[in-house]
Amino acid sequence: MARDANPKDGRPRGATSARRGGKPRKGFRSALAAPQGSVHAWGLQDEAALLRQAWHRYAEPVSGRYTHDFHPYAARMHPDVCGMLIEAFSEAGGWVVDPFCGSGTVAVEARAAGRRFAGNDLHPLAVRLSGLKSDVRTPASLRHFEARATHIARSANGRVTRQETEVPPIDDDEARWYAPHTRQELAVLWSFIERERDPWAQEAFRLAFSAILVKCSLQRSETDPKRVETRMSPGMPLRLFEHRCLTLARGLAELSRAAQRAGGAVGAEEVDTPPAALSCGDGLTWGLGWQRPGTLVLTSPPYAGYYDYVEHHNRRLAWLGINVDDMQQGERFSRREQHASSWAEESRALLMSLAAAAGPGGRVLLWIGDPLLGGEIVPARRALADAAHAAGLRWVAGVSQNAPRAREQRREEHVFLLAPRDAARAA
Ligand SMILES: C[S@@+](CC[C@H](N)C(=O)[O-])C[C@H]1O[C@@H](n2cnc3c(N)ncnc32)[C@H](O)[C@@H]1O
């Protein structure tokens, strides 16, 4: 997972795109360049080799293809590694699922590869983003969307220049997170978005708006809620918004072409793989209701002791009208520190659910970091051993590496390949 996010835009360190000329950003630390260069793969030879091959892409900058650059949702997977895992471990037209889908990296890569996708997350924003980012659209509808985005940005600019005002849909505490002129620009922009008549475009505008909020605010970064006094030049929020919309349209056009090639076109502008099936709920039980043998589960639940996903999206909730009560109650693993007993209970439920989702002949690719349990970093495979056994899963192969964080060299990140016991024997 591209965990080592840049401050401010939340994209992975070293993340880059064709727009930026393909050069890694300054400060990028390749995971493979960590001391002792300790990437190790183990298990069945062919599977271990495939995992190692995919993992090597992790050291390279993110390609920026499709819609992966659209939103700075934290802790996204490295999309290129994800794409290689899908190609290697699932069949064309088969099911790929992610019960902790976040902002939809697996959804996008699965659709691009012509797989069917089903996903789930407890955070409503994650579910909305996964749907939008993996949507296959016609060229005509994307051209229309681009034109509307440019029109909205220009119209909002006109109103801001004439010093016309709007009341933002946020309370006073939330309003203090913005410099007054930035808040006013955002409020005017929001009023145009709320008047948009095309429901698909309106959702896309809302989520594009949500993508720029932290950058426009006085919050230090996506993952650091400290307040800092920064300046943003007038007009910048509108330019950022338009740019996000155009990035989305370009990414969706690229994704739609890939899905067409992979899934087989049924008409000039349609593909025959269905849209992502998405739900908002607890990933620890989601798999129990999934009954399609031969499914590839590719997922990355929160790493215990790393992030707090509720806090991450505080700036976005009021504007988008998102209620996170369920998330606050049900968020798993991501508290700063976790007790070994709750980890054991939750990881048991997790692996039961993933085994059920994979079904006979299916496989589980679990992308996970060593948990921090009771103040101690515990090797993930050891921490999950009992839970995997109880869930009827066998370890097929794995790849592991030091997490790319200078202060936590002992902490490793892994992709484990597990299979329901019978399928593993046959492998
Ligand atoms: C590591 S992120 C997944 C990122 C995703 N793979 C991507 O590339 O964007 C983990 C996700 O788990 C979600 N989550 C936390 N607790 C959950 C639960 N109980 N059920 C489902 N999702 C949960 C968080 O909202 C977060 O989106």
The ligand as an ORCA input file, in Angstrom:
! r2SCAN-3c Opt
* xyz 0 1
  C      -6.131      0.699      4.025
  S      -7.647      1.431      3.682
  C      -8.088      0.683      2.159
  C      -7.525      1.483      1.016
  C      -7.888      0.933     -0.346
  N      -7.292     -0.360     -0.576
  C      -7.469      1.918     -1.417
  O      -6.548      1.620     -2.205
  O      -8.016      3.036     -1.436
  C      -8.669      0.624      4.830
  C     -10.131      0.945      4.727
  O     -10.827      0.188      5.703
  C     -11.991      0.921      6.071
  N     -12.538      0.347      7.300
  C     -12.190      0.516      8.596
  N     -12.936     -0.253      9.406
  C     -13.785     -0.944      8.587
  C     -14.790     -1.928      8.811
  N     -15.088     -2.355     10.012
  N     -15.449     -2.420      7.737
  C     -15.187     -2.002      6.474
  N     -14.246     -1.072      6.214
  C     -13.540     -0.562      7.250
  C     -11.497      2.351      6.152
  O     -12.576      3.244      5.979
  C     -10.505      2.389      4.982
  O     -11.140      2.883      3.838
*
